[in-house]
Amino acid sequence: MLGGKKLNCDIICGEHISKKYGNSLVLRDVSFHVKPGDIYGLIGKNGSGKTTLLRILSGLIPDYGGNIFIDKRTKIAAAINTPALFLNMTAYQNMKTQAVLLGIRDDKEIQKNLKSVGIERYAHKIVRDFSMGMTQRLRISMALLESPDVLILDEPVNGLDPDGIADLRSLLHRLNQEHGITIIVSSHILGELEHTATRFGVLHNGVMAKELSLQDIQQSNTTLEALYMKYTKGGDNIDL
């Protein structure tokens, strides 16, 4: 169930979230706490439940157990294989289509958001000819049309080359630091997410094994990967 703001929940929290598909329990008693200004990295192997949890947060899966608490003033936008892209149209035309769906008539909003992700000069290029990195930027730009307080991204670095990954990391930091957008981003590439996120949720086999901060990692004198192994496979005993 979707709830209003809960005491001690600053922006988004989940309590005892569960989700089944048939007889398969994908999420089991998952609780988490996202704070304003976080880049919250949701980490876990493929099939751990990351996408399902993000789709619940985005409102794409209405049927689940437990409670999501969201501050009533908080606007959320997501890029989880959506917004849909028309490959035979230009970036501008895709943005315009999304703007119309959102009731936005001012072209300045389109130009502003294309510029915010660094693809304004490609506004009139056909999307079919975009690189994977440019396609990801366009999806983010379309999500930004909603002027969100929280941006949800599912595995955005998948398929990107090292330069594309570094560019996307810089973009997320800029959106977070300069535009004040809280970001929830999933990935199974732990080394990259350690350079991107400020807080982390370790999701393993549908269970939230641990939440920790970048400061926790730094103080433990280890890596996110080592801590992930500890909390999911009983690795070395590393105290936080």
N, C-alpha and C positions, 0 to 999 in steps of 0.2 A: 504494500500500500504506500502511496505517496503522501507524505505528511508535510506540515508546515515546519517552522523553525523550532528546534528542540533546544532546551537549556544545554549550554556547553557545546552546541554545534554551531560553528561560526558561519559556514556556507553550505556544505554538503556532508551528510553523514549517512551511513547505512547501518542497520541493526538486524542481525540474524537473517540475512538475505539467503533465500533458497530458491532453486529453480530446477524443475524436472522436465525432461523430454521423454515421454513414455515412462519406462521404468528406469531411465538413466538420470541420476542425480548429478547435475552439472555444477551447481553451486550449493554448498552446505554450510549454513549458519555463518555467513560472511558478514563481518562488521568492519567498518573503516571510518576514517575521519579526514576529510580534506579541509585544509585551512586556507583563508584568503591569501592570495599571493603565491600559493604553492605551484610548483611544477611537480605534480604527483605522478610518479612513475609506477605503473602497474606491471609487475614483472611475473613471468611464469612461462613454462614451456608451452608449445602448441597443444591445445586441448585442455588447458588448465582452467578455462572458464573466463578468461579475460574479456573476450568479445561479448559474451553473454552479459557479463556485469556492465560493460560500457553501454550495451544496447538497452539495458534496464534503466541506467542513469539518463540515457537520452530520450526515454519515453517510447522507444521502439518495441519494447516487450512490456505490456501492461500487466501480464499475469505472472505473479511471483509471490513467494512468501517473504515475510519480514517487512521492514519499514525503511523507506528512504526519506530523510529529512532535508529539505531545501529551504533556505531563507526565501521568503516570498518575494523579495526584491531581486532575486538572482535570476538572470537570463542565461540560458544554456543553449549552446549550438554545438553540433557534432559533425565530424567528417568520418563516417564509418561506412565506406563504400557509397556514401551519399555526400553532398547532393549529386544527382545523376549528371553525367557529362554527355553532351551531344558532340561526338567526335568530328562530325562534318561541319560544325559551326565554329566560329572564332571564340576566343576567350571572352571578348566583350559581349557577344551574343549569348553565351552561356550565362554570364553575369546578369545580363538584362532579363533573361528568362527567369532566373531565380529572383531577381528584384521584383518583377511583376507578380510572382507568386506570393511574395512577402508584402505586397502593397507599397513598394518603394518606387517613387517616380522620378526622383532627382538623380540624374546621371552623375552628379558630383560624388554620390556615395559609391558608385561603381568605380570611378576613377580613383577615389581615395583608397579603396580596399585593394584594387590591383596594385597601387603604388605601395601599400603597406606590406605586401608580400614580395615586392620587387619584380613584378612582371608587367608593369604598365606599358613598356615599349613593345610587348608582344600582344597587346590587346586585340589586334586585328589579324592575328595568326591563327590558322586552323588548328584546333586542338589535337587532331590526329597526328600532327607533326611535332607535338610537344614531347620533350623528354619526360621520363618518369618523375624527375624532380619538379619540373614545371607543372606537370599535372597535379602533383600533390599541393603545390602552392596555389593553383587555381581552386582546388577543392577548399582549401583553407580560406581563400579570399571570399568564396561564395558563402561559407559559414559565417565569416565576419560581417556580412551584410546584416545579420541579425543583431549586431552590436552586443555581443555576449559578454557577460561577466566571467563565464566559464566556457572553455573550449575543450571538447573531448575528441581525441584522435586515437584511432586504432591502428597500431603497427605502421606508422607513417613512413618509416625508413625502409620498409620492405621493398626490395628491387632497386634501391638507390646505390650508386657507386660511392666511393669514399668522399669525393667532392660534394656530391649531392647530400650525403649524410651531414657533412660539416655545415653546408649551407642551411639545411633545415634546422640544425641545432641553433645556429645563429638567429634564424627567424623566430624560433620559439622563445629564445631568451629575450629578443627585442619586443615581441608581443607581450611577454610577461613583465618586463622591466619598464618599458616605455609606455605601454598601453594599459598596464594594470590588469591584464587578463590572467585569471587562474587557469592552469592547463592540467588536464588529466590525460596522460598518454601511456599507451601500452606498448610493450616490446619484449622480445625474448633475447635481444642483443644487449647483454648486461653491461659490457664495457662502454658502449655508447650512451646508454641511459644514465650511467654513473656520471657522465660529463654533462648531462642535460638536466636531470631532475634535482629537486631539493629534498623531496620526501619520497618514500617508496612503500608500496604494499606488495608483499610476496604472496602470490596466489599459487597454490599447489594442489592439484587434484580437487579443485573446487572449494578449497579451504583457505582462508586468509591465515597463512602460517606466521606472519610477522609484519608489523609496520615499523619503519625506522627512518631516520633522517640522514642527510648527507653528513651532518656533524657526528652522528653515531658511527658512521663508517670511518670517518677521519680519526676519531678518538680511539677506535679499535685497532688502528694501524694495520688494516687489512683492506680487502677489496669487496665490492658488492657481490662479485661472483663467489668469493669464499663464504660470505655470509649467506648467500642464497643456498649454497651447498649445505651449510650448517643447518638451516631451518627446513630444508626439504629432503636431505639425504643423510642427516646425522653426521655431518663433517666434523672437523676439529672443533673442540670446545673453545669458542671465542667469546669472551665476555664483553657485553656492551655496558 
